[in-house]
Amino acid sequence: MSSSIPAAGVTARGWGWRHSGRKAWAVSDLDVRIEPGERVLLLGASGAGKSTLVHALAGVLGGEEEGEQRGELLIDGRRPEDSRGRVGLVMQDPDSQVILARVGDDVAFGCENLGVPREEIWTRVAESLDAVGLRVPLDHPTEQLSGGQKQRLALAGVLAMHPGLLLLDEPTANLDPDGVVEVREAVARVLDRTHATLVVIEHRVEVWRSLVDRVIILAPGGGVLADGAPDAVLGTQGASLAASGVWVPEFPPAAPIRVTAPTSERLLATEGLSVARSGSGVLQSGIDLSLAVGEALAVTGPNGAGKSTLGLTLAGLLAPAAGRVAAAPRLANGIGSHPIRWKSRELFTRIGTVFQDPEHQFLASTVRDELAIGPRALRLVQPEIDARVDELLTRLRLETLAAANPFTLSGGEKRRLSVATVLATRPRVMVLDEPTFGQDSRTWQELVALLAGLLDEGCSIVAVTHDAELVSALATTTLRFDSRTEVTA
Amino acid sequence: MSAFQPVRGISAIHRLNPIAKLAAPLLLAGALLLTIDWVSASVALALESVLFFRAGLGLRRFWLRTLPVWIAAPFAGLTILLYGRASGHSYFHWVFMNVSDGSISLAVATTLRVLAIGLPGVVLFVTVDPTDLADGLAQVVRLPARFVLGGLAALRLVGLFLDDWRSLELARRARGVADRGRLRRFASQAFALFVLSIRRATKLATAMEARGFGAPIQRTWARDSPFGWREWVLVLIGAAIAAVALTVTIVSGHWNFIAG
């Protein structure tokens, strides 16, 4: 990759942005100068406007109907909308950034839009794929890539546009640990070759710390809270950053303290279980495990190994491909021992499931109604429903959001709500699929404390997770699936 | 997703421009829709059947992919047989059903017509890759790039929607609301999918915009979409089959103008 592309500088003068229909400014009174070639980690409590700033720099905030702008935000002296191709943005969700069906075409997409001549496009595509270390054929189907590979593909697509400023908006939040390393190394290699300016948002500081030379912390009320070399800024601001939800290695969230020890009273067990998605091949077989009161089973291993499938099978949502899942009489409580044969209404008082994407399980238009759905399906009387809902709203700090639409909540709030909906019917067993994905350290701490409390009360938990901290904080047993080979050419 | 996957291969047909594969059967359909009689469709079908074996599909794939047409054709015929315009001798009459000489010949003509139009359409189209089709629509037919690429990107989301649908289904069982009425559940699930798809589409649109999509710059195309003599040959084959079919029909006196 040629290093002749000049790095871009950023200037903000009294800049601010307010999304239309909102009272508060997402960002305000921002005065900052980022020199060409600097590598900046952008931090701040959730709601401090980090994403808004990065989207503004990428020129994708939209026009006047999307919001109101104040002050100036310039890239090399020009407005972001006039700097197309100078700026490249990689976002959080791997699935929503793949644009075309074949790897080569996807990387070429940005170049085409910038009017790059055809011969040069394919040179750039080859260079970019090489820079991010994605060694698959150009006609490889993009849908067969792993999460980490998809993020590297997005990076390659951006890189092919020869940007002077690289913007990364939590590019590793949805990835497993291997994916995080893959993407960070790809970014490091890219920066070594291009010397482009970097602005990265991430609430896990340690991922990027060694790669950046400057940390800027946005203040929630507007302006900049701290700005300087990483060690200096994290030294003075580390504790308050950690309190606002940023993962600072020196200030880890508190691990919960279990009060009661796990017992040997069994709730759920499997015998020679094989798991598979309906209509596809068996992912894992010969699984024999048992789950007792107060136990937390962590299922770990790489993507695609069948962890989530096992979770859904234990939860009575997928039928076993072979073998069986048996509920002990203590759990079944008078009905048959095969969870998959239970009615929906029998299942959700016994085994609750928290899905990886909370949006999949929301059914109502307000937070209050969302929580009432379970109790109502149990045909409880209204006062009892209200009592349960109110208790959960308080316990999970959702009171002020009772009338909000679940889809409008922040990531952490959505996660708390999805856990609360399950708690509303008081199941003995809870199955959680990646409960801590993308959570900031504060939400993480609250969630883990809540789960520890449930274990103490006599529930048991199955957690499908990549999160080593979660495993060490909660798990009483760990089941690790070995890797299945990743697709490479 | 296998139903959406194009059949890949190395024979000449796979490399032909999708626009030609679209144009040839359209031409044929346009001609065969002018008249409704058994001769034109039979002649077209006979000529086509020689070509089906060179379409790069293989026998098994051919039957599998064209199965819907083989099912649809007799049903279309049956409908015409029972309800088509009656004339001549009536064999069976009950309420609105009337099987007559006229409706029998119309039914035969319809069945053959559905096959003669449907089979080449399906056979040519299953080897079309959506990306190549988009390239063709934009570069050969010159449809607006925004429209074509927007559609192409949206098509990729279909696979995600299928996964979403499955998750929504499981989540409803997990939330205890899967026992109630199927229809109501379907409606609520469809609405949830609608909300999710809009959110996904919005994110995708942002990703596309961030890569310069919609910028006021003359776009280039990374892939060529050549339309040369091979493509013209395919279109001409379509035209020739149409011409032969119509000529035989007119000469043999079976011409039956559809509006007449």
Contacts between the chains, C-beta under 8 A, distances in Angstrom:
chain1	res1	chain2	res2	distance
A	55	B	206	7.7
A	58	B	210	5.1
A	59	B	209	7.8
A	59	B	210	7.6
A	60	B	206	5.1
A	60	B	209	4.9
A	60	B	210	5.1
A	84	B	212	4.8
A	84	B	215	4.6
A	84	B	217	7.3
A	85	B	212	5.9
A	85	B	215	8.0
A	88	B	210	7.5
A	88	B	211	7.9
A	89	B	207	8.0
A	89	B	210	4.2
A	91	B	203	7.4
A	91	B	206	7.4
A	91	B	207	6.6
A	91	B	210	7.9
A	93	B	203	6.1
A	95	B	160	6.1
A	95	B	200	7.7
A	96	B	200	5.8
A	96	B	203	3.7
A	96	B	204	5.3
A	96	B	207	6.2
A	97	B	203	7.8
A	97	B	204	7.7
A	97	B	207	4.5
A	98	B	156	6.9
A	99	B	153	5.3
A	99	B	156	7.4
A	99	B	204	7.1
A	99	B	207	6.5
A	99	B	208	5.9
A	99	B	211	7.3
A	100	B	131	6.3
A	100	B	152	7.0
A	100	B	153	7.1
A	100	B	156	7.1
A	101	B	129	7.9
A	101	B	130	6.7
A	101	B	131	5.6
A	101	B	156	5.9
A	102	B	131	6.4
A	104	B	222	7.9
A	105	B	131	5.9
A	105	B	222	6.7
A	105	B	223	7.1
A	108	B	222	3.8
A	108	B	223	8.0
A	109	B	208	7.7
A	109	B	211	5.7
A	109	B	213	7.5
A	109	B	222	8.0
A	110	B	211	3.7
A	110	B	212	5.4
A	111	B	220	7.5
A	111	B	222	6.9
A	112	B	219	5.6
A	112	B	220	5.4
A	112	B	221	6.1
A	112	B	222	5.4
A	113	B	211	6.1
A	113	B	212	3.6
A	113	B	213	5.1
A	113	B	214	7.7
A	113	B	215	5.8
A	113	B	217	6.9
A	113	B	219	5.9
A	114	B	212	5.0
A	114	B	215	7.1
A	114	B	217	6.0
A	115	B	217	4.6
A	115	B	218	5.2
A	115	B	219	6.2
A	115	B	220	5.2
A	116	B	220	6.0
A	117	B	220	6.2
A	118	B	220	6.1
A	118	B	221	6.8
A	118	B	222	6.1
A	118	B	224	7.5
A	121	B	220	7.1
A	121	B	222	4.7
A	122	B	222	6.9
A	125	B	222	7.7
A	142	B	156	7.9
A	143	B	156	7.5
A	143	B	159	6.0
A	154	B	207	7.5
A	157	B	211	6.1
A	158	B	210	7.8
A	158	B	211	7.0
A	161	B	211	6.8
A	161	B	212	6.6
A	312	B	170	6.4
A	315	B	174	6.5
A	317	B	170	4.5
A	317	B	173	5.8
A	317	B	174	6.0
A	318	B	170	7.5
A	343	B	179	5.3
A	344	B	172	7.3
A	344	B	173	4.8
A	344	B	174	7.9
A	344	B	175	7.8
A	344	B	176	5.3
A	344	B	177	6.5
A	344	B	178	3.6
A	344	B	179	4.7
A	345	B	176	5.1
A	345	B	179	5.3
A	347	B	173	6.7
A	347	B	174	7.0
A	347	B	176	7.0
A	348	B	174	6.2
A	348	B	175	6.1
A	348	B	176	3.5
A	349	B	176	7.5
A	352	B	174	7.0
A	353	B	170	7.8
A	353	B	171	7.6
A	353	B	174	4.1
A	355	B	167	6.5
A	355	B	170	7.7
A	355	B	171	5.6
A	355	B	174	7.6
A	357	B	167	7.0
A	359	B	196	6.2
A	359	B	199	7.6
A	360	B	164	7.1
A	360	B	167	4.4
A	360	B	168	5.6
A	360	B	171	4.7
A	360	B	192	7.9
A	360	B	196	7.7
A	361	B	171	4.0
A	361	B	174	6.9
A	361	B	175	6.1
A	362	B	192	7.5
A	363	B	172	7.5
A	363	B	175	6.4
A	363	B	177	6.7
A	363	B	188	6.9
A	363	B	192	7.5
A	373	B	175	6.5
A	373	B	176	7.7
A	373	B	177	6.7
A	374	B	175	6.7
A	374	B	176	5.8
A	377	B	175	7.8
A	377	B	176	4.4
A	377	B	177	5.9
A	378	B	176	7.5
A	407	B	195	6.6
A	407	B	199	7.8
A	421	B	175	6.8
A	425	B	176	6.6
